[in-house]
Amino acid sequence: MKPPTALEDTTIRYVLAHAHETNGWLDLTRICSQTARMLPDVRRAVARLARRGQLQVDESAAHSERWIRFLVPGLESDPEAVPPRIPAP
């Protein structure tokens, strides 16, 4: 297996550090902001990491373009999970 790219490495670290904050949900634009990469690039990195088994995406959750729910230690799959509501500024 080839080593992760810089974007993949940052994505793994970010998911593991922040997924517990919102019950596994993560707004991928946060990774975009940190890495200066576009959302499609981050989504492709997440897909590659999931295919390799380095990240586990909750396939039963209702994902959107920005929001994906990750399964990290301590969280279980939840078919009725929806992204958290972020209050408007």
ABEGO torsion letter per residue (X at the ends): XBBBBAAAAAAAAAAAAAAAAAGGBBBAAAAAAAAGBBAAAAAAAAAAAAAAGABBBBAABBBBAABBBBBBBGBBBBAABBBBBBBBX
